[in-house]
Amino acid sequence: MSKLLSPLTIRGITLPNRVVVSPLCMYSAVDGLAQPWHFAHLSTFARGKAGLVFAEATAVEAIGRITPQCLGIWSDEQADALKPITQFITDMGCIAGIQLAHAGRKASTSSPFAGGGGKPLGSDDPQAWQVVGPSAVPVADNFQTPRELSKEDLTALTQAFVDAAKRSLDAGFEVIEVHGAHGYLLHSFLSPLANFRTDEYGGSLENRMRFPLQVTSAIRDAIGDSTPLFFRISAIDGPTEGWSLDDSVALSHELAKCGVDVVDCSSGGIGGAPRFRIDDAGKPLTKSSARTPGFQVPFADRIQNETPLKSMAVGVIIEPQQAEDILASGKAELVALGREIMYDPFWPLRAGLELGDDPDYEMWPPQYKWAVDRRAQIALQNKS
């Protein structure tokens, strides 16, 4: 069997394969509540037999949403709305995961497809709210200046993440991921491009890591030892300054002490900038936003091989053989798909055929298996 489609046990959970659906924001919630679209969206990937299906970035408080249409889990009602989704994913033999998030200073924006193009909501917009961050420094000139969070705020936010994690388990999620990437709240504490604090939460690398590690440790304590805990990072901020890959390696060592199991390796986003490519030595190649196949795999490779943690590779992973090569060469333990699996929700089933692991359609749901098997027989007859 290919490594891609082989199972992986992390703590008390066994993933049926190494294909992961990245958290994909749908901007379709109402007051943080999941809608029929969310069920249709996520259940499709379970029918396609992805091993781990993540719900989108889910806010731990109302002002932590990216847009007014983002999912939330700051109430029991919101958790209850997610239960039919997790139940279906589980019934299909897959694992349901959730990414707990706070958008911080990149919150209060419009959805990318609703006419606003992901831009900040205007001050006169009734749906807008005051954003927060480690320092009173906006993302860019056209973004709102955040309110600097106090130490009391950080204590309350830590509890909000803990409460959200507990609700997530009650809702049926079996894997928790902490969103520490893409310029959102926890990443903004890590990056010297966003964090200008002079207290124990700013300045040195140790201090800038303090709040994200505080949140992560509290979540681990709340969810117990059997639940896998992932942490998504932006492995670098950009080509010349800010958070570096060396910083990500250092953070991963500390995350391991907090009980994290897997680091999900993305990049960029601290200032709305594009992600960047690096060479084999981990040095940025260019300021270009070009995204070539597997352009972020070197990030996962370093985390996988220089820290105690497993890594998850993401970023223009398109073909099953490409994904298999990443895993077989020891550069990551998992691969996550985003746009590609939206384009082809049955990608894992196609991988089973192309890699020779499932020639008889045994991975397929029984409601489909008998029909696609017959389709193959008809195709063979027509060739002869």
VORO-319926 format. One record per residue (C-alpha): residue number from 1; x, y, z; residue in three letters. Coordinates in steps of 0.02 Angstrom, whole numbers, plus 50000, padded with zeros to 5 digits. Layout:
// residues N
@resi = NUM u = X v = Y w = Z resn = ALA
...
***
This chain:
// residues 384
@resi = 1 u = 50000 v = 50000 w = 50000 resn = MET
@resi = 2 u = 50056 v = 50178 w = 49968 resn = SER
@resi = 3 u = 50104 v = 50282 w = 50117 resn = LYS
@resi = 4 u = 49974 v = 50411 w = 50064 resn = LEU
@resi = 5 u = 49831 v = 50290 w = 50092 resn = LEU
@resi = 6 u = 49903 v = 50198 w = 50242 resn = SER
@resi = 7 u = 49830 v = 50233 w = 50414 resn = PRO
@resi = 8 u = 49915 v = 50345 w = 50543 resn = LEU
@resi = 9 u = 49885 v = 50336 w = 50730 resn = THR
@resi = 10 u = 49906 v = 50497 w = 50829 resn = ILE
@resi = 11 u = 49871 v = 50478 w = 51015 resn = ARG
@resi = 12 u = 49698 v = 50398 w = 51030 resn = GLY
@resi = 13 u = 49644 v = 50424 w = 50850 resn = ILE
@resi = 14 u = 49686 v = 50324 w = 50694 resn = THR
@resi = 15 u = 49668 v = 50415 w = 50530 resn = LEU
@resi = 16 u = 49618 v = 50294 w = 50390 resn = PRO
@resi = 17 u = 49740 v = 50382 w = 50272 resn = ASN
@resi = 18 u = 49857 v = 50532 w = 50262 resn = ARG
@resi = 19 u = 49746 v = 50643 w = 50153 resn = VAL
@resi = 20 u = 49685 v = 50796 w = 50248 resn = VAL
@resi = 21 u = 49556 v = 50925 w = 50196 resn = VAL
@resi = 22 u = 49625 v = 51095 w = 50245 resn = SER
@resi = 23 u = 49512 v = 51215 w = 50340 resn = PRO
@resi = 24 u = 49422 v = 51303 w = 50196 resn = LEU
@resi = 25 u = 49328 v = 51462 w = 50240 resn = CYS
@resi = 26 u = 49155 v = 51463 w = 50161 resn = MET
@resi = 27 u = 49093 v = 51633 w = 50224 resn = TYR
@resi = 28 u = 48918 v = 51562 w = 50235 resn = SER
@resi = 29 u = 48874 v = 51555 w = 50420 resn = ALA
@resi = 30 u = 48736 v = 51656 w = 50503 resn = VAL
@resi = 31 u = 48783 v = 51727 w = 50673 resn = ASP
@resi = 32 u = 48921 v = 51598 w = 50680 resn = GLY
@resi = 33 u = 48799 v = 51454 w = 50652 resn = LEU
@resi = 34 u = 48833 v = 51317 w = 50524 resn = ALA
@resi = 35 u = 48707 v = 51311 w = 50382 resn = GLN
@resi = 36 u = 48653 v = 51174 w = 50260 resn = PRO
@resi = 37 u = 48795 v = 51229 w = 50147 resn = TRP
@resi = 38 u = 48923 v = 51178 w = 50279 resn = HIS
@resi = 39 u = 48846 v = 51004 w = 50291 resn = PHE
@resi = 40 u = 48845 v = 50983 w = 50103 resn = ALA
@resi = 41 u = 49022 v = 51050 w = 50087 resn = HIS
@resi = 42 u = 49106 v = 50945 w = 50222 resn = LEU
@resi = 43 u = 49004 v = 50787 w = 50196 resn = SER
@resi = 44 u = 49063 v = 50781 w = 50015 resn = THR
@resi = 45 u = 49244 v = 50759 w = 50072 resn = PHE
@resi = 46 u = 49191 v = 50620 w = 50190 resn = ALA
@resi = 47 u = 49106 v = 50531 w = 50045 resn = ARG
@resi = 48 u = 49269 v = 50555 w = 49951 resn = GLY
@resi = 49 u = 49357 v = 50467 w = 50097 resn = LYS
@resi = 50 u = 49484 v = 50598 w = 50151 resn = ALA
@resi = 51 u = 49561 v = 50532 w = 50310 resn = GLY
@resi = 52 u = 49543 v = 50694 w = 50408 resn = LEU
@resi = 53 u = 49413 v = 50827 w = 50365 resn = VAL
@resi = 54 u = 49439 v = 50996 w = 50447 resn = PHE
@resi = 55 u = 49299 v = 51120 w = 50469 resn = ALA
@resi = 56 u = 49349 v = 51297 w = 50424 resn = GLU
@resi = 57 u = 49433 v = 51424 w = 50539 resn = ALA
@resi = 58 u = 49304 v = 51434 w = 50678 resn = THR
@resi = 59 u = 49305 v = 51587 w = 50789 resn = ALA
@resi = 60 u = 49319 v = 51570 w = 50978 resn = VAL
@resi = 61 u = 49230 v = 51738 w = 51002 resn = GLU
@resi = 62 u = 49121 v = 51849 w = 50893 resn = ALA
@resi = 63 u = 49256 v = 51979 w = 50859 resn = ILE
@resi = 64 u = 49374 v = 51839 w = 50811 resn = GLY
@resi = 65 u = 49284 v = 51805 w = 50647 resn = ARG
@resi = 66 u = 49368 v = 51855 w = 50485 resn = ILE
@resi = 67 u = 49199 v = 51909 w = 50416 resn = THR
@resi = 68 u = 49023 v = 51921 w = 50487 resn = PRO
@resi = 69 u = 48986 v = 51762 w = 50388 resn = GLN
@resi = 70 u = 49119 v = 51652 w = 50470 resn = CYS
@resi = 71 u = 49086 v = 51502 w = 50582 resn = LEU
@resi = 72 u = 49095 v = 51520 w = 50770 resn = GLY
@resi = 73 u = 49097 v = 51405 w = 50920 resn = ILE
@resi = 74 u = 49082 v = 51528 w = 51063 resn = TRP
@resi = 75 u = 48909 v = 51460 w = 51108 resn = SER
@resi = 76 u = 48830 v = 51291 w = 51138 resn = ASP
@resi = 77 u = 48703 v = 51328 w = 51000 resn = GLU
@resi = 78 u = 48844 v = 51344 w = 50874 resn = GLN
@resi = 79 u = 48921 v = 51181 w = 50933 resn = ALA
@resi = 80 u = 48753 v = 51093 w = 50917 resn = ASP
@resi = 81 u = 48736 v = 51153 w = 50737 resn = ALA
@resi = 82 u = 48898 v = 51063 w = 50695 resn = LEU
@resi = 83 u = 48847 v = 50894 w = 50767 resn = LYS
@resi = 84 u = 48758 v = 50827 w = 50611 resn = PRO
@resi = 85 u = 48916 v = 50865 w = 50512 resn = ILE
@resi = 86 u = 49035 v = 50775 w = 50629 resn = THR
@resi = 87 u = 48915 v = 50628 w = 50644 resn = GLN
@resi = 88 u = 48910 v = 50605 w = 50455 resn = PHE
@resi = 89 u = 49100 v = 50617 w = 50439 resn = ILE
@resi = 90 u = 49118 v = 50487 w = 50576 resn = THR
@resi = 91 u = 48987 v = 50373 w = 50498 resn = ASP
@resi = 92 u = 49088 v = 50375 w = 50337 resn = MET
@resi = 93 u = 49240 v = 50308 w = 50429 resn = GLY
@resi = 94 u = 49334 v = 50474 w = 50424 resn = CYS
@resi = 95 u = 49395 v = 50589 w = 50562 resn = ILE
@resi = 96 u = 49319 v = 50761 w = 50594 resn = ALA
@resi = 97 u = 49437 v = 50902 w = 50643 resn = GLY
@resi = 98 u = 49410 v = 51085 w = 50684 resn = ILE
@resi = 99 u = 49526 v = 51235 w = 50673 resn = GLN
@resi = 100 u = 49503 v = 51354 w = 50819 resn = LEU
@resi = 101 u = 49541 v = 51531 w = 50768 resn = ALA
@resi = 102 u = 49541 v = 51715 w = 50807 resn = HIS
@resi = 103 u = 49567 v = 51836 w = 50663 resn = ALA
@resi = 104 u = 49636 v = 51975 w = 50775 resn = GLY
@resi = 105 u = 49682 v = 52131 w = 50676 resn = ARG
@resi = 106 u = 49629 v = 52049 w = 50511 resn = LYS
@resi = 107 u = 49449 v = 52031 w = 50570 resn = ALA
@resi = 108 u = 49295 v = 52132 w = 50520 resn = SER
@resi = 109 u = 49318 v = 52112 w = 50333 resn = THR
@resi = 110 u = 49201 v = 52070 w = 50190 resn = SER
@resi = 111 u = 49194 v = 51897 w = 50112 resn = SER
@resi = 112 u = 49298 v = 51878 w = 49954 resn = PRO
@resi = 113 u = 49149 v = 51836 w = 49844 resn = PHE
@resi = 114 u = 49015 v = 51953 w = 49914 resn = ALA
@resi = 115 u = 49068 v = 52110 w = 49823 resn = GLY
@resi = 116 u = 49193 v = 52173 w = 49951 resn = GLY
@resi = 117 u = 49338 v = 52067 w = 49895 resn = GLY
@resi = 118 u = 49399 v = 52030 w = 50070 resn = GLY
@resi = 119 u = 49425 v = 52214 w = 50113 resn = LYS
@resi = 120 u = 49399 v = 52289 w = 50286 resn = PRO
@resi = 121 u = 49220 v = 52338 w = 50326 resn = LEU
@resi = 122 u = 49195 v = 52525 w = 50333 resn = GLY
@resi = 123 u = 49168 v = 52613 w = 50498 resn = SER
@resi = 124 u = 48991 v = 52653 w = 50443 resn = ASP
@resi = 125 u = 48950 v = 52471 w = 50407 resn = ASP
@resi = 126 u = 48828 v = 52406 w = 50540 resn = PRO
@resi = 127 u = 48915 v = 52236 w = 50537 resn = GLN
@resi = 128 u = 49089 v = 52307 w = 50574 resn = ALA
@resi = 129 u = 49173 v = 52292 w = 50743 resn = TRP
@resi = 130 u = 49330 v = 52351 w = 50833 resn = GLN
@resi = 131 u = 49475 v = 52234 w = 50796 resn = VAL
@resi = 132 u = 49611 v = 52186 w = 50921 resn = VAL
@resi = 133 u = 49793 v = 52138 w = 50914 resn = GLY
@resi = 134 u = 49956 v = 52129 w = 51011 resn = PRO
@resi = 135 u = 49992 v = 52311 w = 50967 resn = SER
@resi = 136 u = 49898 v = 52459 w = 50895 resn = ALA
@resi = 137 u = 49972 v = 52432 w = 50722 resn = VAL
@resi = 138 u = 49858 v = 52400 w = 50572 resn = PRO
@resi = 139 u = 49888 v = 52266 w = 50441 resn = VAL
@resi = 140 u = 49903 v = 52399 w = 50304 resn = ALA
@resi = 141 u = 49855 v = 52579 w = 50271 resn = ASP
@resi = 142 u = 49675 v = 52537 w = 50229 resn = ASN
@resi = 143 u = 49649 v = 52422 w = 50379 resn = PHE
@resi = 144 u = 49575 v = 52469 w = 50548 resn = GLN
@resi = 145 u = 49696 v = 52509 w = 50689 resn = THR
@resi = 146 u = 49675 v = 52371 w = 50819 resn = PRO
@resi = 147 u = 49649 v = 52398 w = 51003 resn = ARG
@resi = 148 u = 49801 v = 52333 w = 51097 resn = GLU
@resi = 149 u = 49754 v = 52186 w = 51205 resn = LEU
@resi = 150 u = 49784 v = 52200 w = 51393 resn = SER
@resi = 151 u = 49849 v = 52059 w = 51501 resn = LYS
@resi = 152 u = 49672 v = 52036 w = 51567 resn = GLU
@resi = 153 u = 49613 v = 52019 w = 51387 resn = ASP
@resi = 154 u = 49742 v = 51884 w = 51355 resn = LEU
@resi = 155 u = 49681 v = 51786 w = 51506 resn = THR
@resi = 156 u = 49502 v = 51797 w = 51443 resn = ALA
@resi = 157 u = 49554 v = 51748 w = 51267 resn = LEU
@resi = 158 u = 49646 v = 51596 w = 51331 resn = THR
@resi = 159 u = 49487 v = 51542 w = 51417 resn = GLN
@resi = 160 u = 49388 v = 51573 w = 51258 resn = ALA
@resi = 161 u = 49503 v = 51453 w = 51164 resn = PHE
@resi = 162 u = 49484 v = 51325 w = 51305 resn = VAL
@resi = 163 u = 49294 v = 51339 w = 51306 resn = ASP
@resi = 164 u = 49291 v = 51322 w = 51116 resn = ALA
@resi = 165 u = 49400 v = 51166 w = 51124 resn = ALA
@resi = 166 u = 49283 v = 51086 w = 51251 resn = LYS
@resi = 167 u = 49131 v = 51127 w = 51144 resn = ARG
@resi = 168 u = 49221 v = 51055 w = 50993 resn = SER
@resi = 169 u = 49242 v = 50887 w = 51080 resn = LEU
@resi = 170 u = 49059 v = 50891 w = 51134 resn = ASP
@resi = 171 u = 49012 v = 50927 w = 50952 resn = ALA
@resi = 172 u = 49100 v = 50768 w = 50895 resn = GLY
@resi = 173 u = 49266 v = 50833 w = 50830 resn = PHE
@resi = 174 u = 49410 v = 50714 w = 50863 resn = GLU
@resi = 175 u = 49557 v = 50825 w = 50812 resn = VAL
@resi = 176 u = 49589 v = 51005 w = 50864 resn = ILE
@resi = 177 u = 49698 v = 51127 w = 50768 resn = GLU
@resi = 178 u = 49755 v = 51295 w = 50836 resn = VAL
@resi = 179 u = 49766 v = 51429 w = 50701 resn = HIS
@resi = 180 u = 49933 v = 51517 w = 50723 resn = GLY
@resi = 181 u = 49959 v = 51571 w = 50542 resn = ALA
@resi = 182 u = 49912 v = 51694 w = 50404 resn = HIS
@resi = 183 u = 49924 v = 51854 w = 50505 resn = GLY
@resi = 184 u = 49783 v = 51811 w = 50623 resn = TYR
@resi = 185 u = 49792 v = 51840 w = 50810 resn = LEU
@resi = 186 u = 49916 v = 51709 w = 50869 resn = LEU
@resi = 187 u = 50029 v = 51735 w = 50719 resn = HIS
@resi = 188 u = 50026 v = 51923 w = 50749 resn = SER
@resi = 189 u = 50096 v = 51892 w = 50923 resn = PHE
@resi = 190 u = 50236 v = 51786 w = 50849 resn = LEU
@resi = 191 u = 50290 v = 51906 w = 50713 resn = SER
@resi = 192 u = 50401 v = 52057 w = 50749 resn = PRO
@resi = 193 u = 50311 v = 52143 w = 50605 resn = LEU
@resi = 194 u = 50151 v = 52150 w = 50708 resn = ALA
@resi = 195 u = 50204 v = 52135 w = 50890 resn = ASN
@resi = 196 u = 50283 v = 52292 w = 50963 resn = PHE
@resi = 197 u = 50241 v = 52259 w = 51145 resn = ARG
@resi = 198 u = 50365 v = 52302 w = 51282 resn = THR
@resi = 199 u = 50296 v = 52184 w = 51415 resn = ASP
@resi = 200 u = 50327 v = 51997 w = 51433 resn = GLU
@resi = 201 u = 50224 v = 51962 w = 51276 resn = TYR
@resi = 202 u = 50335 v = 52062 w = 51159 resn = GLY
@resi = 203 u = 50516 v = 52092 w = 51111 resn = GLY
@resi = 204 u = 50619 v = 51933 w = 51115 resn = SER
@resi = 205 u = 50572 v = 51774 w = 51024 resn = LEU
@resi = 206 u = 50535 v = 51692 w = 51191 resn = GLU
@resi = 207 u = 50416 v = 51833 w = 51238 resn = ASN
@resi = 208 u = 50328 v = 51837 w = 51070 resn = ARG
@resi = 209 u = 50296 v = 51650 w = 51082 resn = MET
@resi = 210 u = 50226 v = 51665 w = 51257 resn = ARG
@resi = 211 u = 50042 v = 51697 w = 51219 resn = PHE
@resi = 212 u = 50023 v = 51567 w = 51079 resn = PRO
@resi = 213 u = 50108 v = 51438 w = 51191 resn = LEU
@resi = 214 u = 49998 v = 51489 w = 51338 resn = GLN
@resi = 215 u = 49842 v = 51460 w = 51233 resn = VAL
@resi = 216 u = 49907 v = 51294 w = 51166 resn = THR
@resi = 217 u = 49954 v = 51226 w = 51337 resn = SER
@resi = 218 u = 49784 v = 51273 w = 51406 resn = ALA
@resi = 219 u = 49696 v = 51184 w = 51263 resn = ILE
@resi = 220 u = 49800 v = 51027 w = 51288 resn = ARG
@resi = 221 u = 49756 v = 51027 w = 51473 resn = ASP
@resi = 222 u = 49572 v = 51047 w = 51429 resn = ALA
@resi = 223 u = 49559 v = 50910 w = 51297 resn = ILE
@resi = 224 u = 49658 v = 50775 w = 51386 resn = GLY
@resi = 225 u = 49793 v = 50660 w = 51321 resn = ASP
@resi = 226 u = 49698 v = 50559 w = 51192 resn = SER
@resi = 227 u = 49648 v = 50699 w = 51071 resn = THR
@resi = 228 u = 49773 v = 50745 w = 50934 resn = PRO
@resi = 229 u = 49823 v = 50928 w = 50935 resn = LEU
@resi = 230 u = 49883 v = 51017 w = 50778 resn = PHE
@resi = 231 u = 49955 v = 51193 w = 50763 resn = PHE
@resi = 232 u = 49955 v = 51288 w = 50599 resn = ARG
@resi = 233 u = 50101 v = 51404 w = 50569 resn = ILE
@resi = 234 u = 50156 v = 51528 w = 50439 resn = SER
@resi = 235 u = 50332 v = 51458 w = 50426 resn = ALA
@resi = 236 u = 50399 v = 51625 w = 50360 resn = ILE
@resi = 237 u = 50327 v = 51800 w = 50347 resn = ASP
@resi = 238 u = 50416 v = 51848 w = 50188 resn = GLY
@resi = 239 u = 50579 v = 51847 w = 50091 resn = PRO
@resi = 240 u = 50685 v = 51965 w = 50196 resn = THR
@resi = 241 u = 50611 v = 52008 w = 50365 resn = GLU
@resi = 242 u = 50493 v = 51956 w = 50502 resn = GLY
@resi = 243 u = 50462 v = 51780 w = 50564 resn = TRP
@resi = 244 u = 50587 v = 51656 w = 50493 resn = SER
@resi = 245 u = 50597 v = 51469 w = 50463 resn = LEU
@resi = 246 u = 50726 v = 51458 w = 50602 resn = ASP
@resi = 247 u = 50597 v = 51539 w = 50717 resn = ASP
@resi = 248 u = 50470 v = 51408 w = 50661 resn = SER
@resi = 249 u = 50590 v = 51269 w = 50708 resn = VAL
@resi = 250 u = 50615 v = 51348 w = 50879 resn = ALA
@resi = 251 u = 50428 v = 51369 w = 50902 resn = LEU
@resi = 252 u = 50398 v = 51187 w = 50854 resn = SER
@resi = 253 u = 50515 v = 51128 w = 50991 resn = HIS
@resi = 254 u = 50414 v = 51230 w = 51116 resn = GLU
@resi = 255 u = 50248 v = 51169 w = 51044 resn = LEU
@resi = 256 u = 50307 v = 50991 w = 51072 resn = ALA
@resi = 257 u = 50326 v = 51032 w = 51257 resn = LYS
@resi = 258 u = 50147 v = 51096 w = 51257 resn = CYS
@resi = 259 u = 50079 v = 50931 w = 51191 resn = GLY
@resi = 260 u = 50061 v = 50973 w = 51007 resn = VAL
@resi = 261 u = 50073 v = 50824 w = 50889 resn = ASP
@resi = 262 u = 50073 v = 50898 w = 50713 resn = VAL
@resi = 263 u = 50130 v = 51064 w = 50639 resn = VAL
@resi = 264 u = 50031 v = 51117 w = 50486 resn = ASP
@resi = 265 u = 50155 v = 51214 w = 50378 resn = CYS
@resi = 266 u = 50091 v = 51362 w = 50279 resn = SER
@resi = 267 u = 50169 v = 51535 w = 50256 resn = SER
@resi = 268 u = 50142 v = 51721 w = 50238 resn = GLY
@resi = 269 u = 49995 v = 51832 w = 50279 resn = GLY
@resi = 270 u = 50061 v = 51945 w = 50415 resn = ILE
@resi = 271 u = 50037 v = 52101 w = 50310 resn = GLY
@resi = 272 u = 49920 v = 52035 w = 50179 resn = GLY
@resi = 273 u = 50074 v = 51987 w = 50076 resn = ALA
@resi = 274 u = 50082 v = 51831 w = 49968 resn = PRO
@resi = 275 u = 50170 v = 51672 w = 50018 resn = ARG
@resi = 276 u = 50348 v = 51643 w = 49962 resn = PHE
@resi = 277 u = 50454 v = 51505 w = 49890 resn = ARG
@resi = 278 u = 50620 v = 51451 w = 49966 resn = ILE
@resi = 279 u = 50771 v = 51356 w = 49903 resn = ASP
@resi = 280 u = 50840 v = 51192 w = 49971 resn = ASP
@resi = 281 u = 50935 v = 51287 w = 50105 resn = ALA
@resi = 282 u = 50777 v = 51369 w = 50167 resn = GLY
@resi = 283 u = 50817 v = 51541 w = 50094 resn = LYS
@resi = 284 u = 50683 v = 51643 w = 50006 resn = PRO
@resi = 285 u = 50703 v = 51642 w = 49818 resn = LEU
@resi = 286 u = 50604 v = 51794 w = 49765 resn = THR
@resi = 287 u = 50469 v = 51916 w = 49810 resn = LYS
@resi = 288 u = 50363 v = 51835 w = 49676 resn = SER
@resi = 289 u = 50195 v = 51766 w = 49729 resn = SER
@resi = 290 u = 50213 v = 51622 w = 49606 resn = ALA
@resi = 291 u = 50151 v = 51462 w = 49685 resn = ARG
@resi = 292 u = 50231 v = 51310 w = 49605 resn = THR
@resi = 293 u = 50182 v = 51130 w = 49648 resn = PRO
@resi = 294 u = 50237 v = 51089 w = 49824 resn = GLY
@resi = 295 u = 50312 v = 51262 w = 49853 resn = PHE
@resi = 296 u = 50288 v = 51250 w = 50042 resn = GLN
@resi = 297 u = 50349 v = 51071 w = 50063 resn = VAL
@resi = 298 u = 50524 v = 51128 w = 50118 resn = PRO
@resi = 299 u = 50444 v = 51206 w = 50271 resn = PHE
@resi = 300 u = 50363 v = 51042 w = 50320 resn = ALA
@resi = 301 u = 50526 v = 50951 w = 50283 resn = ASP
@resi = 302 u = 50624 v = 51052 w = 50410 resn = ARG
@resi = 303 u = 50491 v = 51035 w = 50546 resn = ILE
@resi = 304 u = 50476 v = 50848 w = 50512 resn = GLN
@resi = 305 u = 50662 v = 50816 w = 50520 resn = ASN
@resi = 306 u = 50727 v = 50944 w = 50645 resn = GLU
@resi = 307 u = 50595 v = 50937 w = 50782 resn = THR
@resi = 308 u = 50505 v = 50802 w = 50883 resn = PRO
@resi = 309 u = 50341 v = 50840 w = 50792 resn = LEU
@resi = 310 u = 50256 v = 50770 w = 50640 resn = LYS
@resi = 311 u = 50226 v = 50893 w = 50499 resn = SER
@resi = 312 u = 50087 v = 50919 w = 50374 resn = MET
@resi = 313 u = 50130 v = 50984 w = 50200 resn = ALA
@resi = 314 u = 50012 v = 51098 w = 50107 resn = VAL
@resi = 315 u = 50019 v = 51208 w = 49954 resn = GLY
@resi = 316 u = 49986 v = 51163 w = 49771 resn = VAL
@resi = 317 u = 49985 v = 50977 w = 49802 resn = ILE
@resi = 318 u = 49892 v = 50918 w = 49648 resn = ILE
@resi = 319 u = 49929 v = 50739 w = 49596 resn = GLU
@resi = 320 u = 49922 v = 50580 w = 49702 resn = PRO
@resi = 321 u = 50097 v = 50529 w = 49650 resn = GLN
@resi = 322 u = 50163 v = 50699 w = 49701 resn = GLN
@resi = 323 u = 50083 v = 50678 w = 49872 resn = ALA
@resi = 324 u = 50151 v = 50501 w = 49888 resn = GLU
@resi = 325 u = 50327 v = 50560 w = 49846 resn = ASP
@resi = 326 u = 50319 v = 50693 w = 49983 resn = ILE
@resi = 327 u = 50272 v = 50564 w = 50113 resn = LEU
@resi = 328 u = 50383 v = 50423 w = 50051 resn = ALA
@resi = 329 u = 50536 v = 50537 w = 50053 resn = SER
@resi = 330 u = 50505 v = 50580 w = 50236 resn = GLY
@resi = 331 u = 50467 v = 50764 w = 50211 resn = LYS
@resi = 332 u = 50299 v = 50756 w = 50301 resn = ALA
@resi = 333 u = 50179 v = 50634 w = 50384 resn = GLU
@resi = 334 u = 50021 v = 50708 w = 50310 resn = LEU
@resi = 335 u = 49971 v = 50808 w = 50156 resn = VAL
@resi = 336 u = 49831 v = 50936 w = 50158 resn = ALA
@resi = 337 u = 49730 v = 50987 w = 50006 resn = LEU
@resi = 338 u = 49629 v = 51145 w = 49983 resn = GLY
@resi = 339 u = 49583 v = 51210 w = 49811 resn = ARG
@resi = 340 u = 49624 v = 51044 w = 49731 resn = GLU
@resi = 341 u = 49503 v = 50945 w = 49837 resn = ILE
@resi = 342 u = 49368 v = 51076 w = 49810 resn = MET
@resi = 343 u = 49394 v = 51048 w = 49624 resn = TYR
@resi = 344 u = 49396 v = 50859 w = 49645 resn = ASP
@resi = 345 u = 49312 v = 50807 w = 49809 resn = PRO
@resi = 346 u = 49341 v = 50623 w = 49767 resn = PHE
@resi = 347 u = 49529 v = 50651 w = 49753 resn = TRP
@resi = 348 u = 49571 v = 50517 w = 49885 resn = PRO
@resi = 349 u = 49469 v = 50388 w = 49789 resn = LEU
@resi = 350 u = 49558 v = 50436 w = 49628 resn = ARG
@resi = 351 u = 49722 v = 50417 w = 49721 resn = ALA
@resi = 352 u = 49673 v = 50240 w = 49768 resn = GLY
@resi = 353 u = 49651 v = 50197 w = 49585 resn = LEU
@resi = 354 u = 49803 v = 50288 w = 49519 resn = GLU
@resi = 355 u = 49922 v = 50221 w = 49652 resn = LEU
@resi = 356 u = 49854 v = 50044 w = 49633 resn = GLY
@resi = 357 u = 49793 v = 50030 w = 49812 resn = ASP
@resi = 358 u = 49608 v = 50012 w = 49772 resn = ASP
@resi = 359 u = 49581 v = 49931 w = 49601 resn = PRO
@resi = 360 u = 49416 v = 49855 w = 49656 resn = ASP
@resi = 361 u = 49339 v = 50015 w = 49728 resn = TYR
@resi = 362 u = 49339 v = 49950 w = 49907 resn = GLU
@resi = 363 u = 49370 v = 50126 w = 49974 resn = MET
@resi = 364 u = 49211 v = 50191 w = 49894 resn = TRP
@resi = 365 u = 49048 v = 50209 w = 49991 resn = PRO
@resi = 366 u = 48941 v = 50055 w = 49956 resn = PRO
@resi = 367 u = 48806 v = 50167 w = 49883 resn = GLN
@resi = 368 u = 48930 v = 50211 w = 49745 resn = TYR
@resi = 369 u = 49042 v = 50057 w = 49738 resn = LYS
@resi = 370 u = 48921 v = 49943 w = 49646 resn = TRP
@resi = 371 u = 48888 v = 50076 w = 49514 resn = ALA
@resi = 372 u = 49068 v = 50131 w = 49481 resn = VAL
@resi = 373 u = 49122 v = 49949 w = 49476 resn = ASP
@resi = 374 u = 48989 v = 49917 w = 49344 resn = ARG
@resi = 375 u = 49047 v = 50074 w = 49252 resn = ARG
@resi = 376 u = 49224 v = 50002 w = 49245 resn = ALA
@resi = 377 u = 49158 v = 49837 w = 49176 resn = GLN
@resi = 378 u = 49060 v = 49927 w = 49041 resn = ILE
@resi = 379 u = 49213 v = 50030 w = 48994 resn = ALA
@resi = 380 u = 49317 v = 49871 w = 48982 resn = LEU
@resi = 381 u = 49187 v = 49786 w = 48873 resn = GLN
@resi = 382 u = 49180 v = 49934 w = 48757 resn = ASN
@resi = 383 u = 49369 v = 49929 w = 48734 resn = LYS
@resi = 384 u = 49368 v = 49746 w = 48682 resn = SER
***
